[in-house]
Structure formats: structure tokens, C-alpha cells
Amino acid sequence: MEVGGSSLFSAEHVGDNTTADYRVFFQSSGKRVSPFHDIPLVVDKEKGIFNAVIEIPKLTTAKLEISKTESLNPIIQDVKAGKLRHVTYSNTHGTGYMWNYGAFPQTWEDPTYTHPDTNALGDKDPLDVCEIGSGVAAIGEVKQVKVLGVLALIDEGETDWKIIAIDVNDPLASQLNDIGDVEKVKPGYLNDTFVWFRDYKAPTVNQFAFEGQFKDRAYALKLIDENHEFWQKLISGHTPCKGDKYEICITRGN
């Protein structure tokens, strides 16, 4: 068993998944841990392989996310206007999220930092990841993924990076090593991803940095390093865990 590998963590589902009381906690060695703070980010930095926590399985609609404010940061379903939130956008890939969607642990988009390439503050969340493999993940699954590139969404005026990655065990993983390979192996897939993020809140049309162009693997790896450093400052107390527009629970399980 590889230290820091996904097999060290398991999901614990608590409550009815059709209610706001539903929670997915994480366990390691028989005790609860935080998917935000305790699961290691890096699996093999040289190869660009990281742990990704899957919040939303492919082709499902429930808007699940790691809680920033609850102790040990379980996965919860977002609530909007008093109702559980679902994303029902459809395209040729189906209804709901067109990838396994989740977050990189031990990363944080600092809401006090204006990124020079987007001219926007961070969105207060862990870095998002779209895992583009063929399999359908489970809620709370921790996958080892290879980073390929990134899309820079500007969501309600905040920087909201979308890292593109693939499960290292996917049949296509050996063919995909950078963002340009995705278009060669899966023609049209990146454009479908761009359109999904542009239109899923219709009639609102989302905006992007870089005119909606995807940045390459090297740029994405630099971003991951940067946002890992922001997390380190948060967890160490260098950056306050509560500000005017954010509050982060930094309780750890080990």
C-alpha cells in the first residue's frame, strides 16, 4: 500500500442523501479525517500525479461539495433558496456533470489574493478538478490523477480554476500527458467542457480568463503549487481562517 495513496481513505455516508442532513465523512485507520486538510495532495510530483477527492460522480446532478465550515469538512449538498441544489445542464455527454468532479486536498484559492492573469480574487475553495476518464466514480472516492491542463473560469467575479486531469488507471491515461493530447484523443471534448462551464447557469453566461482557452500542464502544475502554498499559510495560521467574506474550519483528524 502506497503511503499517501487513495487506498488509505474511505468514505462514510451518513443520513438520507435526499435531504440536507446527508454527509459524507472520510476515514483513515479507523478514525475520521478531513478531506480538505488530512488527505495528502501529492502522490508523485515529478510525474504530476495528485490525489483528487471526488464530490460529484459523472452524469449526476446533485451539487455536492466539501464543507468549508463544518468540523472535518464532510461532503454536503449545496442549498440554494432553501432547496437542495441540482445542476441539470445537458449536452451530448448526458445530463449533469460531464466528468467526475471534485477537489484537490490541501489546496485553497485565497480570497485575499488577486491573480495577475485573471485580475480576480480566489473563490475561497479548494482547487476544482474535472477527472475526464471513462469510469464513473463514487461520491467520496479518492482517485490518483494525472494533471493535463486548466481552464480559468471567472465565477461571480472570482477566480475559479478548473484543473483537467485523468485517473492514472484509465485506459487512455498513457495517451494523455498534456492538454493538447486531449483534443487529439477526444476531439471536441475540451470545447464541450468550455461550453458546459459557460452555459450551465443559464440564462447567466459565465466569463473566462484567456478568452476561454485552456492552459497547459506546466501552467496547471504551477497553479497547484501556488494554491498548496495558500493552504499551508491557512493551516499554519499565517492567513486567518476567518475573514470578512470567508470562514474555513481547519480542524484536522490526525
TORLUM-586495 format. One line per 3 residues: for each residue x, y, z of N, C-alpha, C, O. Coordinates in pm, whole numbers, plus 32768, in hexadecimal, padded with zeros to 4 digits. Example, Ala and Ser with C-alpha at 12.3 -4.5 7.8 and 13.67 -1.06 7.14 Angstrom:
BEGIN
8527,7DC7,830C,84CE,7E3E,830C,8528,7EB6,830C,8590,7EB4,834E ~ 8505,7F1F,82C4,8557,7F96,82CA,850A,8003,8313,853D,8072,8324;
end
This chain:
BEGIN
8055,7F88,8000,8000,8000,8000,8058,807C,8000,80B3,8088,8052 ~ 803D,80D8,7FA6,8091,814F,7F96,8069,81B8,7FFC,7FF3,81DA,8009 ~ 80CB,81EC,8045,80B1,8256,80A5,807B,82D0,805A,80B5,82FB,7FF7;
800C,8306,808C,7FD0,8379,8049,7F75,8350,7FD6,7F37,83A7,7F99 ~ 7F6C,82D1,7FB7,7F1A,82A3,7F49,7E87,82A1,7F6C,7E63,82A7,7FE2 ~ 7E32,8297,7F04,7DA2,82A1,7F18,7D6B,822D,7F69,7D02,823B,7FA7;
7DAF,81B9,7F6A,7D7B,8144,7FAF,7D7E,8155,8047,7D45,8102,808F ~ 7DBE,81BE,8079,7DC5,81D5,8108,7D48,8219,813F,7D3A,8225,81B9 ~ 7CEE,8245,80E8,7C7B,8293,8114,7BF9,8255,80E4,7BF1,821E,8076;
7B92,825D,8139,7B0F,8228,8115,7AA3,828E,813A,7AB6,82E1,8192 ~ 7A32,8284,80F4,79C3,82E0,810B,795C,82A1,8167,793F,8229,815D ~ 7925,82F0,81BF,78BE,82C5,821E,7841,831A,8203,7840,8392,821E;
77D8,82DB,81CE,775E,8322,81AA,76FF,8323,8222,76E0,82BB,825B ~ 76D3,8399,8246,767E,83AB,82BB,75FF,83F7,8293,7607,8463,825A ~ 758A,83BD,82B2,750C,8401,8297,74D2,83E1,820F,750D,8397,81C0;
745E,841A,81F5,7412,8406,8179,7448,8464,810F,744B,84DE,8122 ~ 7474,842B,809D,74B2,847F,8037,744F,84D4,7FE8,7476,8519,7F8A ~ 73CF,84CF,800C,736D,8528,7FCF,734A,859D,802B,72EE,85EA,800E;
7393,85AA,8099,7378,8616,80F8,73F7,8668,8111,7466,8640,80ED ~ 73E3,86DC,814F,7453,8735,816D,74A9,86FF,81E0,7513,8736,81FD ~ 747A,8695,8222,74C7,865A,8291,7533,85F8,8261,7586,85CC,82B1;
7532,85D8,81E3,7592,8576,81AC,7620,85AA,81B8,763D,861E,8197 ~ 7679,8552,81E7,7707,8574,81F4,775B,84FD,81C5,7736,848A,81D9 ~ 77CB,851B,8189,782F,84B4,816A,78AE,84DA,81B4,78F3,853A,8192;
78CD,848A,821B,7947,849E,8267,79B4,8443,822E,7998,83E8,81E0 ~ 7A2E,845D,8256,7AA0,8410,8225,7AE6,83CE,829B,7AF2,8408,8306 ~ 7B15,8354,8283,7B5A,830A,82EB,7BE1,82D9,82BB,7BF5,82BC,8244;
7C3D,82D0,8319,7CC0,8293,8301,7CEB,8251,8382,7CEA,828F,83EC ~ 7D12,81D2,8379,7D3D,8185,83EF,7CD6,8189,845E,7CF8,8192,84D4 ~ 7C56,8183,8436,7BEB,8179,8499,7BBF,81FB,84D8,7B6C,81F8,8533;
7BF3,826B,84AD,7BCA,82EB,84E8,7BA7,834D,847A,7BDA,8345,840A ~ 7B4E,83AA,849C,7B25,840E,843B,7B96,8474,8423,7BDD,849C,847E ~ 7BA2,849A,83A5,7C06,84FD,837D,7BC4,8563,8321,7B54,854F,82F3;
7C09,85CF,8308,7BD7,8638,82AF,7C08,8621,8220,7C80,8611,8209 ~ 7BAB,861E,81BE,7BD7,8613,8132,7C1B,8692,8100,7C65,8690,809E ~ 7C02,86FF,8144,7C3E,8781,8121,7CCF,8787,8153,7D28,87B2,810A;
7CE6,875C,81D0,7D64,8775,8212,7DBC,86FA,822C,7E36,8708,8238 ~ 7D81,8683,8234,7DCE,860C,825C,7DF9,85B3,81E8,7E62,8572,81EF ~ 7DAB,85AF,817D,7DD1,855E,810A,7E45,85A3,80C3,7E38,8619,809F;
7EB3,8560,80AC,7F25,85A2,806A,7F04,85CB,7FDB,7EBC,8584,7F95 ~ 7F39,863A,7FB2,7F28,8668,7F28,7F7C,8616,7EC8,7F4B,85E5,7E63 ~ 7FFB,8608,7EE7,805C,85D3,7E87,8068,853C,7E91,8075,8504,7EFD;
8062,84FA,7E1C,8081,846C,7E11,810C,845B,7DD4,8161,8416,7E0C ~ 8123,849B,7D61,81A5,8499,7D1E,81B4,851E,7CD4,8185,852D,7C64 ~ 81F6,857C,7D15,81FE,8604,7CDD,8246,8606,7C57,8220,864F,7BFC;
82B1,85B5,7C4B,82FF,85B2,7BCF,82A9,8589,7B58,82BB,85BC,7AEA ~ 824C,852D,7B6E,81F5,84FC,7B03,8173,854B,7AFA,8120,8530,7AA3 ~ 8161,85AD,7B53,80E7,85FD,7B50,806C,85B0,7B7B,8000,85C2,7B43;
807D,8558,7BDE,800E,8504,7C0D,7FE8,8530,7C9B,803D,853E,7CF3 ~ 7F64,8545,7CAF,7F31,8579,7D2D,7EB4,852C,7D57,7E74,84EA,7D05 ~ 7E94,8535,7DD7,7E14,8501,7E07,7DA5,8564,7DE7,7DB6,85DC,7DFA;
7D35,8530,7DB8,7CBE,8583,7DA0,7C49,8545,7DEC,7C31,84CC,7DE3 ~ 7C01,8597,7E35,7B8B,856A,7E7F,7B11,8581,7E26,7AF2,85F3,7E04 ~ 7ACD,8516,7E01,7A59,8522,7DA9,79DE,8545,7DFC,79B6,84FC,7E57;
79A3,85B7,7DDB,792A,85E5,7E1E,78AD,85BE,7DCE,7847,8598,7E08 ~ 78B7,85C8,7D49,7843,85B3,7CF1,7866,854F,7C84,78B7,856E,7C2D ~ 782A,84D8,7C88,7845,8476,7C1D,7811,84A7,7B96,77B1,84F4,7B8E;
7852,847B,7B2F,782C,849E,7AA7,779A,847D,7A8B,7767,8415,7AB5 ~ 7757,84D7,7A43,76CC,84C9,7A18,766B,84BE,7A8D,7606,8479,7A85 ~ 768B,8504,7AFB,762C,8517,7B67,7618,85AE,7B79,7666,85FE,7B45;
75AF,85D4,7BC2,7588,8660,7BC7,7593,86A1,7C51,7596,871C,7C59 ~ 759A,8654,7CBD,759F,868E,7D43,761F,86DF,7D54,768C,86AC,7D3E ~ 7611,875F,7D7B,7685,87B9,7D8B,76C2,87A0,7E15,76A1,87E3,7E77;
771B,873D,7E19,775E,8716,7E94,77E6,875A,7E9C,7828,876F,7E36 ~ 780F,877D,7F17,788F,87C3,7F27,78C5,87AE,7FB3,7879,8797,8012 ~ 7948,87B6,7FBF,7988,87B1,8042,795E,882D,8091,796D,889D,8062;
7929,8816,8109,7902,8887,815E,797F,88CF,8191,79DD,8890,81C1 ~ 797E,8951,8185,79EF,89A0,81B7,79E0,89C2,824B,7A42,89DE,828F ~ 7964,89C0,827D,794A,89F3,8304,7930,8988,836C,7942,89A2,83E3;
7908,890E,8344,78E9,88A6,83A6,7968,885D,83D0,79C7,8851,8383 ~ 7968,882C,844B,79DC,87E4,8480,79FB,8769,842C,79A2,871B,840B ~ 7A78,8758,8408,7AAC,86EB,83B5,7A79,86F0,8326,7A8D,8692,82D9;
7A37,875E,8302,7A19,877C,8274,79D8,8709,8227,7A0E,86E0,81C0 ~ 7967,86D3,8257,7924,866A,8209,78F0,86A1,8184,78E4,871A,8174 ~ 78D1,8648,8127,788B,866F,80AD,77F8,8684,80D0,77BA,8630,8112;
77C0,86F4,80A2,7734,8715,80B8,76F7,873F,8032,7740,8758,7FD2 ~ 7671,8747,802E,7631,877A,7FB4,7613,880E,7FC6,75DD,8839,802C ~ 7636,885A,7F60,761D,88EA,7F62,7587,8905,7F66,7538,88BE,7F28;
7562,896B,7FB1,74D6,8994,7FBC,74CA,8A22,7F87,7517,8A7B,7FAD ~ 7469,8A38,7F2E,7452,8ABC,7EF5,73BE,8ADD,7F01,7369,8A8F,7ED7 ~ 73A0,8B50,7F38,7316,8B7C,7F4C,72C5,8B13,7F98,7250,8AFC,7F7C;
7308,8AD3,7FFA,72C4,8A72,804F,72B1,89E9,8012,7273,8992,8050 ~ 72E5,89D2,7F99,72D4,8951,7F55,735B,8914,7F35,73BB,895B,7F18 ~ 7362,888F,7F3A,73DB,884A,7F12,73FB,886C,7E80,73A3,8869,7E2A;
7478,888B,7E66,749D,88B9,7DE0,74C1,8845,7D84,750B,87EB,7DAA ~ 748A,884A,7D0C,74AA,87EA,7CA2,74D3,8837,7C25,749B,88A1,7C07 ~ 7533,8801,7BDD,755F,883C,7B5E,752F,87DE,7AEF,7565,8770,7ADF;
74CC,8809,7AA4,748A,87B1,7A43,74AD,87D3,79B2,7465,87AC,7956 ~ 751A,881B,799F,7545,883C,7918,755E,87BB,78C8,7595,875A,78FC ~ 7534,87BB,7849,7544,8746,77F3,7591,876A,7775,7583,87D8,7740;
75E2,870B,7747,7622,8716,76C4,762C,8689,7689,75E9,862E,76B8 ~ 767D,8678,7624,7684,85F5,75E2,76BF,8589,763D,76B2,8512,761F ~ 76FF,85B0,76AA,7738,854F,7707,76D1,851E,776B,76E8,84B9,77AF;
765F,8563,7776,75F7,853D,77D4,75CC,85B1,782B,75EF,8624,7810 ~ 7582,8592,7894,754E,85F8,78EF,75A0,85F8,796F,75C1,8590,79A7 ~ 75BF,8671,799D,760F,867E,7A16,76A2,8698,79F4,76C2,86C5,7986;
76F7,867D,7A53,7787,8697,7A41,77C3,8636,79DC,77AC,85BD,79E7 ~ 780E,8667,797C,783F,8611,790F,78C4,85CE,792F,78FE,8589,78DA ~ 78F6,85E2,79A9,7971,85A3,79D8,7959,857C,7A69,78F5,85A4,7AA5;
79B3,852E,7AA2,79B6,851F,7B33,79F2,85A0,7B6A,7A62,85C6,7B48 ~ 79A6,85E3,7BC0,79CA,866A,7BEA,79ED,866A,7C7E,79A6,8630,7CD0 ~ 7A5B,86AC,7C9F,7A82,86AC,7D2B,7AE5,871A,7D4B,7AE3,8785,7D0E;
7B3C,86FE,7DAC,7B98,8764,7DDD,7C1E,8726,7E00,7C28,86B1,7E22 ~ 7C85,8778,7DF8,7D09,874F,7E26,7D15,8770,7EBB,7D03,87E4,7EE1 ~ 7D34,870D,7F0F,7D48,8728,7F9C,7DC4,877F,7FB1,7E1C,8787,7F5C;
7DC7,87C0,8024,7E3B,8812,804A,7E5A,887F,7FE2,7ECE,88A2,7FCC ~ 7DF0,88B4,7FA3,7DFB,892A,7F4E,7D8D,898B,7F78,7D28,8962,7FB1 ~ 7DA2,8A0B,7F5B,7D3F,8A71,7F7F,7D51,8AEA,7F27,7DC0,8B1F,7F1A;
7CE5,8B16,7EE9,7CE8,8B8E,7E97,7CD2,8C07,7EF3,7C61,8C26,7F19 ~ 7D3D,8C48,7F14,7D3F,8CB3,7F78,7CE9,8D2A,7F4C,7D06,8D68,7EE5 ~ 7C7F,8D4B,7F98,7C27,8DBA,7F70,7C62,8E44,7F8A,7C22,8EA9,7F6E;
7CDC,8E47,7FBF,7D1F,8EC9,7FD1,7D89,8EE1,7F66,7DCB,8F49,7F65 ~ 7D99,8E7F,7F0B,7E02,8E88,7EA5,7DC5,8EA0,7E1C,7D71,8E53,7DEE ~ 7DEF,8F0B,7DDB,7DC5,8F26,7D52,7E2A,8EEA,7CF2,7E9F,8F12,7CF0;
7DFD,8E88,7CA2,7E5A,8E47,7C46,7E78,8EA5,7BD1,7E1C,8EDC,7B96 ~ 7EF8,8EB8,7BB0,7F1A,8F18,7B45,7EE6,8EF1,7ABB,7ED4,8F48,7A66 ~ 7ECC,8E70,7AA4,7E9C,8E46,7A21,7E05,8E4E,7A13,7DD1,8E4C,79A3;
7DBE,8E57,7A82,7D2B,8E5E,7A7D,7CF6,8EE4,7AB0,7C83,8F08,7A96 ~ 7D4B,8F2B,7AFA,7D22,8FAA,7B39,7CA8,8F96,7B92,7C51,8FED,7B9A ~ 7CA2,8F23,7BD4,7C31,8F04,7C2C,7C64,8EB9,7CA7,7CC9,8E73,7CA3;
7C1B,8ECA,7D16,7C3D,8E86,7D93,7C1A,8DF2,7D8B,7BC7,8DC9,7D3A ~ 7C5A,8DA1,7DE2,7C3A,8D14,7DEA,7BAF,8CFC,7E22,7B76,8D53,7E64 ~ 7B77,8C86,7E08,7AEA,8C6C,7E28,7AD3,8C2A,7EB0,7A62,8C00,7ECD;
7B3A,8C1E,7F03,7B2E,8BEE,7F8E,7B26,8B55,7F99,7B16,8B22,8008 ~ 7B30,8B0D,7F2A,7B1F,8A7B,7F2A,7BA3,8A34,7F0C,7C02,8A72,7EDE ~ 7BA7,89B1,7F27,7C16,8961,7EEF,7C0F,8968,7E55,7BA7,8985,7E1C;
7C80,894C,7E15,7C83,894A,7D82,7C25,88DD,7D4D,7C26,886C,7D7D ~ 7BD4,8901,7CE9,7B7A,88A1,7CAA,7BC5,884C,7C43,7C25,8879,7C05 ~ 7B96,87D0,7C33,7BD2,8777,7BD0,7B65,872F,7B83,7B04,86FD,7BBE;
7B75,872A,7AFF,7B1E,86DC,7AA7,7B6C,8661,7A7C,7BCC,866C,7A30 ~ 7B44,85EC,7AAD,7B88,856F,7A88,7B41,8537,7A0F,7ACB,8514,7A17 ~ 7B85,852E,799D,7B45,8517,791C,7B4A,8486,78ED,7B31,846A,7878;
7B68,842B,7947,7B6E,839D,7922,7AE6,8363,7901,7A7F,83A6,7910 ~ 7AE6,82E7,78D4,7A6B,82A6,78A6,7A16,826E,7918,799E,825B,7906 ~ 7A51,8255,798C,7A07,8219,79FA,79B3,827E,7A45,79CB,82F6,7A3F;
794F,824B,7A8C,78FC,829E,7AE4,792B,8287,7B73,7924,8217,7BA6 ~ 7959,82F0,7BB2,798E,82E5,7C3B,791C,82E0,7CA0,78A7,82F4,7C7D ~ 793E,82C6,7D1C,78DF,82C9,7D8A,78F1,834B,7DD8,795D,8386,7DD9;
7886,8379,7E18,7890,83ED,7E6F,78F6,83D0,7EDD,78EC,836A,7F22 ~ 7956,8427,7EEE,79BB,8414,7F55,7A30,83BC,7F2D,7A89,83A4,7F7E ~ 7A31,838E,7EB1,7AA3,833E,7E83,7B1E,8398,7E76,7B14,8409,7E48;
7B90,8365,7E9E,7C0E,83AE,7E8F,7C5C,836E,7E1D,7C8A,82FC,7E28 ~ 7C69,83B8,7DB0,7CAB,8384,7D39,7D36,83C1,7D2B,7D4C,8435,7D4E ~ 7D92,8372,7CF7,7E14,83A8,7CD0,7E08,83D2,7C3D,7DE9,8381,7BE6;
7E23,8453,7C25,7E0D,8489,7B9F,7E8A,84CA,7B68,7EDE,84FE,7BB3 ~ 7E96,84C8,7AE3,7F03,850A,7A9B,7ECE,8590,7A68,7E67,8595,7A25 ~ 7F13,85FB,7A87,7EEA,8682,7A5F,7F0C,869A,79CD,7F7A,8679,799F;
7EAC,86D7,7982,7EBD,86EF,78F3,7EB9,8783,78CF,7EFC,87AD,7870 ~ 7E6C,87D2,7917,7E5E,885F,78F6,7DF7,88A2,794F,7DD0,886B,79B6 ~ 7DCB,891A,7926,7D6E,8965,797B,7D1F,89CA,7929,7D50,8A00,78C5;
7CA4,89E3,7956,7C4C,8A4A,791E,7C34,8AB2,798C,7C1E,8A8E,7A00 ~ 7C39,8B33,7968,7C2D,8B9F,79CB,7BA1,8BDC,79C4,7B8A,8C3B,797A ~ 7B45,8BA5,7A11,7ABE,8BDB,7A1D,7ABF,8C53,7A7B,7B03,8C51,7AE2;
7A75,8CB9,7A58,7A5D,8D2A,7AB2,79CB,8D20,7ADE,7970,8D3D,7A91 ~ 79B6,8CF6,7B5A,7931,8CD9,7B8E,7908,8D48,7BF0,7940,8D54,7C5D ~ 78A6,8D97,7BC6,7876,8E06,7C19,78EA,8E5F,7C46,78F0,8E8A,7CB9;
7945,8E77,7BE8,79B5,8ED2,7C00,7A2C,8E94,7C47,7A8C,8EDB,7C64 ~ 7A27,8E11,7C64,7A95,8DCE,7CAA,7ADA,8D69,7C4F,7A9A,8D2D,7BF9 ~ 7B5C,8D58,7C63,7BA8,8CF3,7C1A,7B7F,8C68,7C49,7B80,8C4C,7CC1;
7B59,8C12,7BEA,7B2A,8B8B,7C0B,7B6A,8B29,7BA9,7B2B,8AFD,7B49 ~ 7BE8,8B07,7BC3,7C33,8AAF,7B6A,7BF2,8A25,7B60,7BC1,89EF,7BC3 ~ 7BF1,89ED,7AE8,7BC0,8964,7ACF,7C34,8913,7A96,7C54,891C,7A20;
7C72,88C4,7AEC,7CE2,8871,7AC1,7CAD,87F8,7A73,7C50,87B5,7AA1 ~ 7CE6,87DC,7A00,7CC1,8768,79AF,7D26,86F9,79CC,7D9F,870F,79C3 ~ 7CF3,8682,79EE,7D4B,8613,7A14,7D09,858F,79EF,7C93,858B,79CC;
7D57,8524,79F6,7D23,849F,79D6,7D54,843A,7A3C,7DC7,843E,7A67 ~ 7CFC,83E0,7A62,7D1E,8372,7ABC,7D96,8326,7A82,7D96,8301,7A0D ~ 7DFB,8310,7AD4,7E74,82CC,7AA2,7E57,823E,7A73,7EA6,8206,7A26;
7DE8,8204,7A9F,7DC5,817B,7A77,7D66,8176,7A00,7D3E,8109,79D6 ~ 7D41,81E9,79CA,7CE8,81EB,7956,7D30,81B4,78DB,7DA8,81C9,78CC ~ 7CE9,816E,7882,7D28,8138,7809,7D6C,81A2,77B1,7DCA,8183,7768;
7D3D,821F,77B7,7D78,8289,7764,7DE9,82D4,77A9,7E27,832B,776C ~ 7E04,82B4,7827,7E65,8305,7874,7EEF,830A,7832,7F31,8371,7835 ~ 7F19,829C,77F7,7FA0,8299,77BC,7FA9,82F1,773F,8016,8319,7717;
7F36,830F,7700,7F35,8362,7688,7F26,83F7,76A5,7F3B,844A,764D ~ 7F01,8417,771F,7EE5,84A2,7743,7F4D,84D4,77A5,7F52,84A7,7818 ~ 7FA1,8530,7778,800B,8566,77CC,800C,85FD,77D5,8051,8636,7829;
7FBF,8640,777F,7FB5,86D2,7782,7F2F,86F6,7743,7EEC,86A0,770A ~ 7F0A,8774,774D,7E83,879B,7722,7E6E,8786,768C,7DFF,8767,7661 ~ 7ED7,8796,763C,7EC9,8781,75AC,7EA6,86F2,7587,7E67,86DA,7521;
7ED0,8693,75DA,7EB1,8607,75C0,7E1C,85EB,75CC,7DE8,8590,758B ~ 7DD6,8639,761F,7D47,8621,7633,7CFB,8637,75B0,7CA4,85E8,758D ~ 7D1D,86A2,7568,7CD9,86BD,74EA,7CFA,8651,7482,7CA4,862E,7431;
7D73,861E,7484,7D99,85B5,7424,7D4D,8533,7440,7D1C,84F2,73E3 ~ 7D44,850E,74BD,7D0A,848C,74E1,7C73,8494,74F4,7C2B,8434,74D8 ~ 7C42,8509,7523,7BB2,851C,753A,7B86,859C,74F4,7B6A,8600,7537;
7B80,859C,746F,7B61,8616,7425,7ADD,8656,7453,7A78,8613,7462 ~ 7AE1,86D9,7469,7A6A,8722,7491,7A4E,8723,7525,79F9,876F,7553 ~ 7A95,86D0,7571,7A77,86C1,75FF,7A96,8741,764D,7A4A,8768,76A6;
7B04,8782,762D,7B27,87FD,7674,7AC3,886C,7655,7A9E,88B9,76AE ~ 7A98,8876,75D9,7A34,88DB,75B8,79B1,88BF,7601,796F,891B,7631 ~ 798B,8840,7609,7912,881B,7654,7920,8842,76E7,78BF,886E,7725;
7997,8833,771D,79B0,885A,77A8,79A3,88F1,77B9,7964,8920,7817 ~ 79DF,893C,775E,79D4,89CE,7761,7942,89FA,775A,7916,8A4D,77A9 ~ 78F7,89C2,76FC,786A,89E7,76EB,7819,89C2,7767,77C0,8A0D,7790;
7838,894F,77A3,77F2,8925,781D,7803,898F,788A,77A0,89BB,78C4 ~ 787D,89B7,78A4,7895,8A1A,790D,785E,8AA3,78E8,7836,8AF0,793F ~ 785C,8AC2,7867,7824,8B43,783C,778E,8B4A,7853,775A,8BB2,787C;
7748,8ADC,7839,76B6,8AE1,782E,766A,8A9D,789F,75EF,8AA7,78A2 ~ 76AC,8A58,78FC,7660,8A04,795A,760A,8A55,79BC,75B1,8A1D,79FC ~ 7625,8AD7,79C8,75D2,8B2C,7A1E,7570,8B81,79CD,753C,8BE5,79FE;
7555,8B59,7951,74FE,8BA7,78F8,747E,8BD0,7943,7446,8B82,798F ~ 7451,8C4E,792B,747A,8CAA,78C0,74FC,8CF6,78DB,752C,8D3F,7884 ~ 7537,8CE6,7954,75B9,8D25,796D,7623,8CE6,7913,7628,8C6C,7905;
7676,8D38,78D7,76E5,8D07,7884,7766,8D21,78D0,778A,8D95,78E8 ~ 77AD,8CB8,78F5,7829,8CC7,7942,7899,8CFF,78EB,789A,8CF0,7871 ~ 78F8,8D40,792E,796A,8D7D,78EB,79EA,8D2D,7908,79EF,8CDB,7963;
7A51,8D48,78B9,7ACF,8CFE,78C5,7B45,8D5C,78B1,7B3B,8DC1,786C ~ 7BB5,8D39,78EE,7C34,8D78,78CA,7C6C,8D31,784E,7C3D,8CC5,7829 ~ 7CCF,8D6D,780F,7D12,8D33,7798,7CB0,8D18,7726,7CC8,8CC1,76D3;
7C3F,8D65,7722,7BDA,8D55,76B9,7BA6,8CC6,76B2,7B80,8C96,7647 ~ 7BA6,8C83,7724,7B6F,8BFB,772A,7BCD,8B8F,76F7,7BA4,8B1C,76E7 ~ 7C4A,8BB2,76DC,7CAB,8B4F,76AE,7CE5,8B01,7724,7CFD,8B39,778F;
7CF9,8A81,7711,7D34,8A2D,7778,7DCB,8A45,777F,7E0D,8A55,7718 ~ 7DFF,8A48,77F7,7E8F,8A52,780C,7EC9,89C6,781E,7E82,8968,7841 ~ 7F4B,89B8,7806,7F88,8934,7800,7FAB,88FB,788A,7F93,8939,78F2;
7FE4,8884,7886,8007,883B,7900,8066,888A,7959,8053,8891,79D2 ~ 80CC,88C7,791D,812F,8911,796B,80ED,8984,79B9,810D,899C,7A2D ~ 8091,89CA,7977,804A,8A37,79B9,7FF5,8A00,7A2B,7FF1,8A3A,7A98;
7FAF,8990,7A12,7F5A,8954,7A79,7FAB,8926,7AF2,7F81,8938,7B64 ~ 8020,88EB,7AD9,8075,88BE,7B48,80A5,8934,7B9C,80AD,892A,7C16 ~ 80C3,89A2,7B5A,80EC,8A1A,7BA3,8079,8A4C,7BFB,808F,8A76,7C6C;
7FFF,8A48,7BC6,7F8A,8A71,7C13,7F75,8A19,7C8E,7F56,8A4B,7CFA ~ 7F86,8998,7C7C,7F75,893C,7CEC,7FDA,895B,7D5A,7FB7,895D,7DD0 ~ 8056,8971,7D34,80BC,8998,7D96,8094,8A18,7DDF,809F,8A22,7E59;
8066,8A79,7D93,8041,8AFB,7DCA,7FCF,8AED,7E2F,7FD4,8B26,7E9C ~ 7F6A,8AA0,7E0B,7EF6,8A92,7E62,7F11,8A33,7ED7,7ECD,8A3B,7F3E ~ 7F72,89DB,7EC9,7FA0,898C,7F3C,7FE5,89E8,7FA1,7FD5,89D8,801A;
8033,8A46,7F6F,8074,8AA7,7FC9,800D,8AFD,8012,801D,8B1A,8088 ~ 7FA2,8B25,7FCB,7F38,8B71,800D,7EF9,8B1E,807D,7EDC,8B52,80E9 ~ 7EE4,8A9C,8062,7EAD,8A44,80CA,7F0D,8A39,8140,7EE2,8A3D,81B3;
7F8D,8A2B,8125,7FEF,8A20,8192,7FEB,8A9B,81EC,7FF6,8A8F,8266 ~ 7FDC,8B12,81AF,7FD4,8B8D,81FD,7F53,8B8F,8250,7F52,8BC0,82C1 ~ 7EE8,8B59,8217,7E68,8B52,825F,7E71,8AF4,82D7,7E4B,8B18,8346;
7EA4,8A7B,82C0,7EA5,8A15,8329,7F08,8A37,8397,7EF8,8A0A,8409 ~ 7F6F,8A85,8376,7FD5,8AAA,83D9,7FAD,8B24,842A,7FED,8B43,848F ~ 7F43,8B69,83FF,7F17,8BE1,8445,7F51,8C61,840E,7F2F,8CCE,843C;
7FAA,8C55,83AB,7FE4,8CCD,836E,7F77,8D20,832B,7F78,8D9B,8332 ~ 7F17,8CDB,82E9,7EA0,8D1B,82B3,7E2C,8CFC,8310,7E16,8C86,832E ~ 7DE1,8D5E,833F,7D71,8D44,839A,7D0B,8CE5,835A,7CF3,8CEC,82E1;
7CD0,8C8D,83AC,7C6D,8C2F,8377,7BE1,8C6D,836F,7B81,8C2C,8345 ~ 7BD6,8CEB,8398,7B57,8D33,838D,7B72,8DC0,8360,7BC5,8E07,8399 ~ 7B2B,8DE9,82F8,7B37,8E70,82C5,7AAE,8EAC,82B0,7A49,8E72,82D7;
7AA9,8F22,8272,7A2A,8F64,825B,79CB,8F13,8204,7951,8F17,8216 ~ 7A05,8EC6,81A3,79B1,8E7F,8143,79C6,8DE8,8145,7996,8DA2,80EB ~ 7A0E,8DB3,81A8,7A25,8D23,81AB,7A3C,8CF3,8239,7A63,8D3F,8292;
7A23,8C71,824C,7A43,8C2E,82CA,7A65,8B9D,82A9,7A18,8B59,8266 ~ 7AD9,8B6F,82D7,7B0A,8AE9,82B8,7B23,8A9F,833C,7B6C,8AD0,8392 ~ 7AE7,8A29,834C,7B05,89D5,83BE,7B88,8989,83A0,7B92,8943,833C;
7BEB,8999,83F6,7C6D,8959,83DC,7C88,88E6,843D,7CFB,88BE,8451 ~ 7C1E,88B0,847A,7C2D,883B,84D2,7C5E,87C4,8481,7C2A,87A9,8415 ~ 7CC1,877E,84B5,7CFA,8708,8473,7CE1,868C,84C8,7CD2,8693,8542;
7CDE,861A,8484,7CC5,859E,84CA,7D43,8558,84F8,7D3D,84FF,854D ~ 7DB5,857F,84C1,7E33,8544,84EC,7EA6,85A6,84D7,7F19,8587,84F6;
end
